[in-house]
């Protein structure tokens, strides 16, 4: 009796395990393929949803259907004008054909290695067509578009689509950066020296011009003062002569007052007779 119960239970348990093993779920962000003895089954990947497979014989490989990022290691590139640059780029890509992807590269790490080879090669070729100034100044968008188009054409045989290739950063190698910095510093020092020399020359010109204008102004002022002084003295003499011509007695009186002022000072002694003409206007 117990044997009769155990056998169906075992059969049911094995059937349950087989059912569980045969069921699997594909997420919205994934695509899947079924492998039987290592070979894909069917000609299309499985869409999101519930699916079944043969238990213990078949297995399922899942692939991310979202856009993936691959950040490449910085690498040196030679430009058209023979300048070395360190280029740091990243790539946006996705798996478009999981069956083809599995047959060619099988896994994402191997796909990224293949992407690295192809995109680095295309970037090297593209940057080799431009000078350093063109790359740095305004050709970067055009260059990345060229690399994206050519890389996408090359990786399509792996079931991959390259959505976008971007250059994050372009630097000079350390030794080149030091050499360029040295040249830039020497050039700036030369320009500074030139500017100082030109400034000193201009300062000398301005100073000389100011000194000349000052000398001219002072000479004109002295000349004008001499002219005015001469005119004033001439006018004074004319007025004085006119006054004397009108009244000679006043002239004699004025001359006597000037003589009194000069001779009759403090502690002065004069020996004169009372009827001396000197005291004519004091009597």
C-alpha positions as CSV (number, residue, x, y, z in Angstrom):
1,X,0.0,0.0,0.0
2,X,2.7,2.4,0.9
3,X,4.7,1.5,-2.2
4,X,1.7,2.3,-4.3
5,X,1.5,5.8,-2.7
6,X,5.3,6.5,-3.0
7,X,5.6,5.9,-6.7
8,X,2.9,8.4,-7.7
9,X,4.3,10.9,-5.3
10,X,7.8,10.5,-6.8
11,X,6.3,10.8,-10.3
12,X,4.4,13.9,-9.3
13,X,7.5,15.4,-7.7
14,X,9.6,14.8,-10.8
15,X,6.8,16.1,-13.0
16,X,6.7,19.3,-10.9
17,X,10.5,19.7,-11.1
18,X,10.3,19.2,-14.9
19,X,7.5,21.8,-15.1
20,X,9.5,24.3,-13.1
21,X,12.6,23.6,-15.2
22,X,10.7,24.0,-18.4
23,X,9.2,27.4,-17.5
24,X,11.1,30.7,-17.6
25,X,10.3,34.4,-17.8
26,X,11.9,37.0,-20.1
27,X,11.9,40.5,-18.6
28,X,10.9,43.7,-20.5
29,X,14.5,44.8,-20.6
30,X,15.8,41.5,-22.0
31,X,15.7,39.2,-25.0
32,X,16.5,35.5,-24.8
33,X,17.5,32.5,-26.9
34,X,17.1,28.8,-26.1
35,X,20.2,26.6,-26.5
36,X,20.0,22.9,-27.1
37,X,23.4,21.2,-26.6
38,X,25.0,24.6,-27.1
39,X,23.2,25.4,-30.3
40,X,20.5,28.0,-30.7
41,X,16.9,26.8,-31.2
42,X,14.8,28.7,-33.6
43,X,15.5,31.6,-35.8
44,X,14.2,34.5,-33.7
45,X,15.0,35.6,-30.1
46,X,12.3,35.3,-27.5
47,X,10.3,38.4,-26.6
48,X,9.3,39.4,-23.0
49,X,6.8,37.0,-21.4
50,X,6.4,33.5,-20.1
51,X,8.1,30.7,-22.2
52,X,8.8,27.0,-22.0
53,X,11.8,24.8,-22.8
54,X,12.7,21.2,-22.6
55,X,14.0,20.6,-19.0
56,X,17.6,19.3,-18.5
57,X,18.2,19.4,-22.3
58,X,17.7,23.0,-23.2
59,X,19.0,26.1,-21.4
60,X,18.3,29.9,-21.8
61,X,20.7,32.7,-22.4
62,X,19.5,36.3,-21.7
63,X,20.7,39.5,-23.4
64,X,20.1,43.0,-22.2
65,X,18.0,44.9,-24.8
66,X,18.7,48.3,-23.4
67,X,21.2,50.9,-24.6
68,X,24.6,50.0,-23.1
69,X,27.5,52.2,-22.3
70,X,31.1,51.3,-23.0
71,X,33.8,53.6,-21.5
72,X,37.1,53.0,-23.3
73,X,40.5,53.5,-21.8
74,X,42.3,56.6,-22.9
75,X,44.6,56.0,-25.8
76,X,47.2,58.0,-27.8
77,X,46.2,59.3,-31.3
78,X,48.4,60.9,-33.9
79,X,46.9,64.0,-35.7
80,X,47.4,65.1,-39.3
81,X,50.0,67.6,-38.1
82,X,51.9,64.9,-36.3
83,X,50.8,65.8,-32.8
84,X,50.2,63.2,-30.2
85,X,46.9,63.4,-28.3
86,X,45.4,61.3,-25.5
87,X,41.7,60.6,-26.4
88,X,39.2,59.4,-23.9
89,X,35.9,58.2,-25.5
90,X,32.8,56.3,-24.7
91,X,30.2,54.4,-26.8
92,X,26.5,53.9,-26.6
93,X,25.4,50.6,-28.2
94,X,22.8,47.9,-28.0
95,X,22.3,44.3,-29.1
96,X,19.9,44.2,-32.1
97,X,20.1,40.5,-33.1
98,X,20.7,38.3,-30.1
99,X,21.1,35.1,-32.3
100,X,23.8,36.7,-34.4
101,X,25.3,38.3,-31.4
102,X,25.6,34.8,-29.7
103,X,27.0,33.1,-32.8
104,X,29.7,35.8,-33.3
105,X,30.8,37.2,-29.9
106,X,28.6,35.3,-27.4
107,X,29.1,37.6,-24.4
108,X,29.1,41.3,-23.6
109,X,32.7,41.5,-22.4
110,X,33.8,39.9,-25.8
111,X,31.6,42.4,-27.6
112,X,33.1,45.3,-25.8
113,X,36.6,44.1,-26.7
114,X,35.5,44.0,-30.3
115,X,34.0,47.4,-30.1
116,X,37.1,48.8,-28.5
117,X,39.2,47.5,-31.4
118,X,36.9,48.8,-34.1
119,X,36.1,52.2,-32.5
120,X,39.7,52.9,-31.6
121,X,40.8,52.1,-35.2
122,X,38.1,54.4,-36.6
123,X,38.9,57.3,-34.2
124,X,42.6,57.0,-35.0
125,X,41.8,57.2,-38.8
126,X,39.3,60.0,-38.3
127,X,41.6,62.2,-36.1
128,X,44.5,61.5,-38.5
129,X,42.6,63.6,-41.1
130,X,42.5,66.7,-38.9
131,X,45.0,69.0,-37.2
132,X,45.3,69.4,-33.5
133,X,43.7,72.9,-33.7
134,X,40.7,71.6,-35.7
135,X,40.1,68.8,-33.3
136,X,40.2,71.1,-30.2
137,X,38.3,74.0,-31.8
138,X,35.2,72.8,-33.6
139,X,35.5,69.6,-35.6
140,X,34.8,67.2,-32.7
141,X,31.1,66.8,-33.5
142,X,31.9,66.0,-37.2
143,X,34.6,63.6,-36.2
144,X,32.4,61.6,-33.8
145,X,29.6,61.5,-36.4
146,X,32.0,60.0,-38.9
147,X,33.3,57.4,-36.3
148,X,29.7,56.5,-35.3
149,X,28.6,55.9,-38.9
150,X,31.7,53.8,-39.9
151,X,31.8,51.8,-36.7
152,X,28.1,51.0,-36.9
153,X,28.6,49.6,-40.4
154,X,31.5,47.4,-39.2
155,X,29.7,46.0,-36.1
156,X,26.4,45.1,-37.8
157,X,27.8,41.7,-38.6
158,X,27.9,41.0,-34.9
159,X,24.3,41.8,-34.2
160,X,25.3,45.1,-32.6
161,X,24.2,48.7,-33.3
162,X,26.5,51.6,-32.4
163,X,24.1,54.4,-31.3
164,X,26.7,57.1,-30.6
165,X,30.4,57.6,-30.1
166,X,31.6,60.6,-28.0
167,X,35.0,62.0,-27.2
168,X,34.9,63.0,-23.5
169,X,38.3,64.5,-23.4
170,X,41.4,65.2,-25.5
171,X,44.6,65.9,-23.7
172,X,48.3,66.1,-24.6
173,X,50.7,63.6,-23.4
174,X,52.6,64.7,-20.3
175,X,55.9,65.4,-22.1
176,X,54.1,67.3,-24.9
177,X,52.1,69.3,-22.4
178,X,55.3,70.4,-20.6
179,X,57.0,71.3,-23.9
180,X,54.0,73.3,-25.0
181,X,53.7,75.0,-21.6
182,X,57.4,76.0,-21.9
183,X,56.9,77.5,-25.3
184,X,53.7,79.3,-24.2
185,X,55.5,80.7,-21.2
186,X,58.5,81.9,-23.3
187,X,56.1,83.5,-25.8
188,X,54.2,85.3,-23.0
189,X,57.4,86.5,-21.5
190,X,58.6,87.8,-24.9
191,X,55.2,89.6,-25.3
192,X,55.4,91.0,-21.8
193,X,58.9,92.3,-22.5
194,X,57.8,93.8,-25.7
195,X,54.8,95.5,-24.1
196,X,57.0,96.9,-21.3
197,X,59.5,98.3,-23.9
198,X,56.7,99.8,-25.9
199,X,55.2,101.3,-22.7
200,X,58.5,102.8,-21.6
201,X,59.0,104.3,-25.1
202,X,55.5,105.7,-25.1
203,X,56.0,107.1,-21.6
204,X,59.2,108.8,-22.7
205,X,57.4,110.3,-25.7
206,X,54.6,111.6,-23.4
207,X,57.0,113.0,-20.9
208,X,59.1,114.8,-23.5
209,X,56.0,116.2,-25.1
210,X,54.7,117.4,-21.7
211,X,58.1,119.0,-20.9
212,X,58.1,120.8,-24.3
213,X,54.6,122.0,-23.8
214,X,55.5,123.2,-20.3
215,X,58.5,125.1,-21.6
216,X,56.5,126.7,-24.3
217,X,53.8,127.7,-21.9
218,X,56.3,129.1,-19.4
219,X,58.1,131.1,-22.2
220,X,54.8,132.4,-23.5
221,X,53.7,133.4,-19.9
222,X,57.1,135.2,-19.3
223,X,56.9,136.9,-22.6
224,X,53.3,138.0,-21.9
225,X,54.2,139.2,-18.4
226,X,57.2,141.2,-19.8
227,X,54.9,142.8,-22.4
228,X,52.3,143.6,-19.8
229,X,54.9,144.9,-17.3
230,X,56.5,147.1,-20.0
231,X,53.1,148.4,-21.1
232,X,52.3,149.1,-17.4
233,X,55.5,150.9,-16.8
234,X,55.2,152.9,-20.0
235,X,51.7,153.9,-19.0
236,X,52.9,154.9,-15.5
237,X,55.7,157.0,-17.0
238,X,53.3,158.6,-19.4
239,X,50.9,159.5,-16.6
240,X,53.7,160.7,-14.4
241,X,55.2,162.8,-17.2
242,X,51.8,164.2,-18.0
243,X,51.2,165.1,-14.4
244,X,54.6,166.8,-14.1
245,X,54.1,168.7,-17.3
246,X,50.9,170.2,-16.0
247,X,52.4,171.3,-12.5
248,X,56.2,171.6,-12.1
249,X,55.7,172.8,-8.6
250,X,54.0,169.5,-7.7
251,X,57.0,167.7,-9.1
252,X,59.4,169.6,-6.9
253,X,57.1,168.9,-3.9
254,X,57.0,165.2,-4.7
255,X,60.8,165.0,-5.0
256,X,61.2,166.8,-1.7
257,X,58.9,164.3,0.0
258,X,60.9,161.4,-1.4
259,X,64.1,163.1,-0.1
260,X,62.6,163.6,3.4
261,X,61.5,159.9,3.5
262,X,65.0,158.7,2.6
263,X,67.0,161.1,4.8
264,X,64.8,161.6,7.9
265,X,64.9,158.1,9.3
266,X,65.2,157.0,12.9
267,X,68.5,158.2,14.6
268,X,69.3,160.4,11.6
269,X,71.3,163.6,12.1
270,X,71.4,166.5,9.6
271,X,73.4,169.7,10.0
272,X,71.6,172.3,8.0
273,X,70.8,176.0,8.4
274,X,67.2,177.0,9.1
275,X,67.0,178.8,5.8
276,X,68.3,175.8,3.8
277,X,66.2,175.1,0.6
278,X,65.9,171.5,1.9
279,X,63.3,172.6,4.4
280,X,61.4,174.7,1.9
281,X,58.2,172.7,2.3
282,X,58.6,172.2,6.1
283,X,58.5,175.9,6.9
